[in-house]
Amino acid sequence: MNPSHAKIYEIIKNVKNTNGVGTLTEQVYAGIRSDILSGRHTPGSPLRLSPLAKQFDVSTAVVREALIRLAERHLLVLAPNQGFRVVEISRQDLVDLTQMRILLEGLALEQSIEQGDMAWEAGVVSTHHVLARTPFLSKDSPGSTDEWAVAHNDFHVALGVGCGNRRLVQLTDLLRDSSELYRQMSAKAPAEESRDVAAEHRELMELTVARQSKEAVASLARHFQRTTDLVLEHVLVD
């Protein structure tokens, strides 16, 4: 069992009889989400209530609530008479998704640089510090480690959260969840080995805290596009 999942399952057992269904739903949601984003549940595959309930040692009602939340985050789809399935992926979807991320996360970053206070700036620096010191590639499975994926998400959240626009932050969060499926695929691409992802993140952090808005937004766009190009060229081939 993956260590991070073992922790999740242990938490579930510990809170099961104390904090109620709401807490259980949160933990099951986190466990299934991690499995989707890491590719353990492949795109288009069905998710059945009973096996998941057995896996997490919870009721099917708890699992259903978690799956509904994942569908709201656009990581699952619910089809009539078919139940829940992991979202499908495609070249066109990735192109559309990247275009929206460049536009919206770029806007959030630009506004954060203009409006963000020292606490926001400190958050960018601290989340980058954690990201830079977290192991990237997993030895046991393709893609990045769960810990790096969490640190990576936290860093990108920190970049845009200073914009002060709650709706914009929520939209960028949704897009980031959808893009994580593709980002994990990029780690499998041969060209990824020669790419200095750490340097890309460092440049982005430095430009951001230096309040160089135009350059930081351009750096973010290049960062997203490089991942997209890798997946289109080496993974989602025609």
PyMOL commands that set and color helices and strands:
alter all, ss='L'
color gray80, all
select helices_A, chain A and resi 3-15+20-37+49-56+60-72+91-115+118-132+146-163+166-186+190-194+197-209+213-234
alter helices_A, ss='H'
color red, helices_A
select strands_A, chain A and resi 46-47+76-79+83-86
alter strands_A, ss='S'
color yellow, strands_A
deselect
rebuild
show_as cartoon
